[in-house]
Amino acid sequence: DRAMVELRKVVPKGGTSLARAFRAAKELKPAPDNIFLLTDGLPTQGDSAPDPPENVPPNKRLAFFERALRELPPRVPVNVILYPMDGDPDAAYAFWELARRTSGSMMTPSRDWP
C-alpha cells in the first residue's frame, strides 16, 4: 500500500534510465518474482542524466537499453506494457525480445486505447 501511495506522488519528467530501475530491482530483498515495466520507449539515459538534457538518437537509446540489461536481476520475468510512441522504431522488438528471454510477456495497446 505504501508503495502505491508513494508512486502516485511521482510526476514523470526528463529522461528515463532503465539501468537504474533494473539495479534497484536487483537490490530488493526479497528478490522480486516479476517485474512489470510500463514504458513508452527505449531509455534516454544511462546511469546518469546528461547536463543539459539532450535529444537522444535511436542508436544511443538502443545502447542504453543493452547496457541496462546487465543490471537485470537473474531469473526474473519482465512483463512489458509498451505504450505507442512515434520515432522509436527499435523499441517494440527490443522489449519483445526482453520479455521473451526472461519468460515474461509483452503487450502494446492500440493508439486509440483510452
LOTIFI-306369 format. One line per field, with one value per residue: residue number from 0; chain; x, y, z of N, C-alpha, C in turn. Coordinates in steps of 0.1 Angstrom, whole numbers. Layout:
N
num = (NUM | ...)
chaine = (A | ...)
nx = (X | ...)
ny = (Y | ...)
nz = (Z | ...)
cax = (X | ...)
cay = (Y | ...)
caz = (Z | ...)
cx = (X | ...)
cy = (Y | ...)
cz = (Z | ...)
END
This chain:
114
num = (0 | 1 | 2 | 3 | 4 | 5 | 6 | 7 | 8 | 9 | 10 | 11 | 12 | 13 | 14 | 15 | 16 | 17 | 18 | 19 | 20 | 21 | 22 | 23 | 24 | 25 | 26 | 27 | 28 | 29 | 30 | 31 | 32 | 33 | 34 | 35 | 36 | 37 | 38 | 39 | 40 | 41 | 42 | 43 | 44 | 45 | 46 | 47 | 48 | 49 | 50 | 51 | 52 | 53 | 54 | 55 | 56 | 57 | 58 | 59 | 60 | 61 | 62 | 63 | 64 | 65 | 66 | 67 | 68 | 69 | 70 | 71 | 72 | 73 | 74 | 75 | 76 | 77 | 78 | 79 | 80 | 81 | 82 | 83 | 84 | 85 | 86 | 87 | 88 | 89 | 90 | 91 | 92 | 93 | 94 | 95 | 96 | 97 | 98 | 99 | 100 | 101 | 102 | 103 | 104 | 105 | 106 | 107 | 108 | 109 | 110 | 111 | 112 | 113)
chaine = (A | A | A | A | A | A | A | A | A | A | A | A | A | A | A | A | A | A | A | A | A | A | A | A | A | A | A | A | A | A | A | A | A | A | A | A | A | A | A | A | A | A | A | A | A | A | A | A | A | A | A | A | A | A | A | A | A | A | A | A | A | A | A | A | A | A | A | A | A | A | A | A | A | A | A | A | A | A | A | A | A | A | A | A | A | A | A | A | A | A | A | A | A | A | A | A | A | A | A | A | A | A | A | A | A | A | A | A | A | A | A | A | A | A)
nx = (8 | 19 | 38 | 23 | 10 | 33 | 41 | 21 | 28 | 48 | 58 | 63 | 91 | 116 | 143 | 147 | 160 | 167 | 186 | 191 | 166 | 165 | 187 | 178 | 158 | 172 | 185 | 165 | 152 | 131 | 141 | 125 | 96 | 86 | 88 | 71 | 70 | 62 | 62 | 71 | 89 | 124 | 151 | 164 | 185 | 216 | 234 | 234 | 219 | 222 | 237 | 235 | 200 | 196 | 187 | 181 | 195 | 182 | 200 | 217 | 198 | 192 | 216 | 218 | 197 | 207 | 229 | 216 | 204 | 224 | 221 | 199 | 179 | 187 | 169 | 142 | 111 | 103 | 77 | 62 | 45 | 41 | 36 | 23 | 45 | 57 | 86 | 104 | 115 | 129 | 120 | 98 | 107 | 129 | 119 | 101 | 118 | 132 | 111 | 105 | 130 | 132 | 111 | 88 | 60 | 47 | 29 | 12 | -8 | -34 | -33 | -57 | -65 | -81)
ny = (-12 | 12 | 16 | 21 | 45 | 62 | 60 | 73 | 100 | 106 | 124 | 121 | 132 | 147 | 125 | 89 | 61 | 29 | 13 | 21 | 15 | -13 | -20 | -12 | -30 | -53 | -51 | -54 | -69 | -93 | -108 | -98 | -115 | -110 | -85 | -56 | -36 | -5 | 15 | 40 | 37 | 32 | 37 | 70 | 77 | 68 | 56 | 81 | 113 | 134 | 167 | 197 | 185 | 163 | 157 | 124 | 102 | 74 | 51 | 55 | 53 | 26 | 15 | 24 | 8 | -19 | -19 | -16 | -41 | -56 | -51 | -63 | -83 | -118 | -145 | -134 | -128 | -104 | -83 | -65 | -35 | -17 | 15 | 32 | 51 | 76 | 76 | 58 | 33 | 9 | 0 | -17 | -43 | -46 | -46 | -67 | -89 | -88 | -95 | -121 | -135 | -135 | -150 | -136 | -114 | -94 | -65 | -42 | -15 | -3 | 28 | 42 | 35 | 39)
nz = (0 | 8 | -12 | -34 | -27 | -26 | -52 | -66 | -61 | -78 | -106 | -139 | -156 | -177 | -187 | -190 | -171 | -176 | -166 | -140 | -129 | -132 | -116 | -91 | -87 | -86 | -62 | -43 | -14 | -1 | -33 | -64 | -78 | -103 | -128 | -137 | -163 | -174 | -202 | -227 | -246 | -256 | -232 | -223 | -210 | -194 | -167 | -155 | -157 | -185 | -186 | -200 | -205 | -233 | -268 | -276 | -299 | -319 | -320 | -298 | -277 | -280 | -273 | -246 | -236 | -241 | -223 | -199 | -196 | -184 | -157 | -149 | -127 | -120 | -135 | -134 | -145 | -170 | -176 | -200 | -208 | -235 | -244 | -273 | -293 | -315 | -335 | -323 | -335 | -328 | -304 | -300 | -309 | -292 | -266 | -268 | -272 | -248 | -230 | -240 | -236 | -208 | -200 | -197 | -206 | -232 | -242 | -263 | -262 | -285 | -304 | -300 | -276 | -245)
cax = (0 | 28 | 45 | 13 | 9 | 44 | 42 | 12 | 34 | 58 | 54 | 73 | 97 | 130 | 146 | 145 | 172 | 163 | 197 | 189 | 154 | 168 | 196 | 170 | 150 | 182 | 188 | 154 | 152 | 135 | 141 | 112 | 93 | 82 | 89 | 61 | 76 | 53 | 71 | 67 | 100 | 137 | 156 | 171 | 197 | 224 | 234 | 232 | 212 | 231 | 235 | 220 | 193 | 198 | 178 | 189 | 192 | 178 | 211 | 221 | 188 | 193 | 228 | 214 | 188 | 215 | 237 | 207 | 202 | 234 | 217 | 186 | 181 | 186 | 157 | 130 | 103 | 100 | 64 | 62 | 34 | 48 | 27 | 27 | 52 | 64 | 100 | 112 | 112 | 135 | 115 | 89 | 114 | 138 | 111 | 95 | 129 | 134 | 101 | 107 | 142 | 130 | 98 | 77 | 51 | 47 | 17 | 12 | -22 | -36 | -33 | -70 | -69 | -85)
cay = (0 | 24 | 18 | 28 | 59 | 70 | 61 | 84 | 113 | 108 | 130 | 118 | 144 | 144 | 112 | 76 | 52 | 16 | 7 | 24 | 8 | -27 | -21 | -11 | -43 | -64 | -49 | -57 | -81 | -104 | -105 | -98 | -127 | -105 | -71 | -51 | -24 | 3 | 24 | 45 | 36 | 29 | 47 | 81 | 80 | 56 | 57 | 94 | 123 | 144 | 181 | 198 | 174 | 162 | 148 | 112 | 95 | 60 | 42 | 57 | 48 | 12 | 12 | 25 | -4 | -30 | -18 | -18 | -55 | -61 | -48 | -71 | -94 | -130 | -154 | -127 | -125 | -90 | -82 | -51 | -28 | -6 | 25 | 36 | 64 | 77 | 79 | 48 | 20 | -3 | -3 | -29 | -55 | -48 | -50 | -81 | -98 | -88 | -103 | -135 | -140 | -136 | -157 | -126 | -112 | -80 | -61 | -28 | -10 | 5 | 42 | 47 | 29 | 51)
caz = (0 | 9 | -25 | -43 | -22 | -30 | -67 | -70 | -59 | -88 | -118 | -148 | -163 | -181 | -194 | -182 | -170 | -173 | -158 | -125 | -125 | -130 | -105 | -79 | -86 | -82 | -48 | -34 | -5 | -10 | -47 | -70 | -86 | -116 | -130 | -146 | -169 | -183 | -209 | -240 | -255 | -251 | -223 | -229 | -201 | -189 | -153 | -151 | -166 | -191 | -182 | -200 | -212 | -248 | -277 | -277 | -312 | -317 | -318 | -284 | -269 | -280 | -265 | -232 | -233 | -240 | -211 | -188 | -194 | -175 | -143 | -147 | -117 | -127 | -134 | -130 | -158 | -172 | -183 | -206 | -215 | -243 | -250 | -286 | -294 | -328 | -335 | -316 | -342 | -322 | -290 | -299 | -309 | -280 | -254 | -270 | -270 | -233 | -224 | -244 | -230 | -194 | -198 | -194 | -217 | -237 | -249 | -266 | -265 | -297 | -302 | -296 | -263 | -236)
cx = (9 | 35 | 35 | 11 | 21 | 45 | 32 | 17 | 44 | 52 | 65 | 78 | 111 | 131 | 143 | 158 | 167 | 174 | 195 | 176 | 158 | 178 | 188 | 162 | 160 | 186 | 177 | 156 | 139 | 135 | 127 | 109 | 88 | 85 | 79 | 67 | 66 | 62 | 65 | 78 | 113 | 142 | 164 | 183 | 204 | 223 | 232 | 226 | 223 | 227 | 242 | 213 | 195 | 188 | 186 | 185 | 189 | 189 | 217 | 211 | 189 | 205 | 225 | 206 | 197 | 224 | 228 | 204 | 212 | 230 | 204 | 188 | 179 | 173 | 144 | 123 | 101 | 87 | 63 | 49 | 41 | 37 | 32 | 34 | 58 | 78 | 109 | 110 | 118 | 129 | 107 | 97 | 123 | 130 | 105 | 106 | 132 | 124 | 102 | 119 | 140 | 118 | 87 | 68 | 52 | 34 | 19 | -2 | -23 | -36 | -46 | -75 | -71 | -73)
cy = (13 | 27 | 25 | 42 | 68 | 71 | 72 | 98 | 116 | 113 | 128 | 131 | 140 | 131 | 100 | 68 | 38 | 9 | 9 | 17 | -7 | -29 | -21 | -24 | -54 | -63 | -52 | -70 | -83 | -100 | -106 | -111 | -123 | -90 | -67 | -37 | -17 | 14 | 29 | 44 | 33 | 40 | 58 | 85 | 67 | 57 | 71 | 103 | 132 | 158 | 190 | 186 | 174 | 154 | 136 | 104 | 80 | 50 | 43 | 52 | 32 | 7 | 13 | 12 | -17 | -30 | -20 | -32 | -61 | -60 | -56 | -82 | -107 | -138 | -147 | -123 | -110 | -89 | -67 | -47 | -16 | 3 | 30 | 50 | 65 | 80 | 70 | 34 | 8 | -8 | -16 | -42 | -57 | -52 | -64 | -91 | -99 | -97 | -118 | -142 | -143 | -144 | -148 | -125 | -97 | -77 | -46 | -24 | -3 | 20 | 48 | 42 | 41 | 55)
cz = (0 | -5 | -34 | -40 | -27 | -45 | -72 | -69 | -70 | -101 | -128 | -155 | -167 | -188 | -184 | -182 | -167 | -165 | -143 | -120 | -122 | -118 | -91 | -77 | -82 | -68 | -38 | -26 | 1 | -25 | -53 | -77 | -100 | -116 | -140 | -151 | -178 | -189 | -222 | -250 | -248 | -241 | -230 | -220 | -198 | -174 | -147 | -161 | -172 | -187 | -192 | -207 | -227 | -255 | -280 | -290 | -309 | -314 | -303 | -274 | -268 | -272 | -250 | -227 | -231 | -227 | -199 | -185 | -185 | -160 | -140 | -137 | -125 | -125 | -129 | -144 | -158 | -181 | -188 | -212 | -222 | -249 | -263 | -286 | -308 | -326 | -327 | -322 | -336 | -310 | -290 | -300 | -297 | -268 | -256 | -268 | -255 | -227 | -227 | -237 | -215 | -190 | -193 | -205 | -220 | -244 | -252 | -270 | -278 | -294 | -297 | -283 | -253 | -228)
END
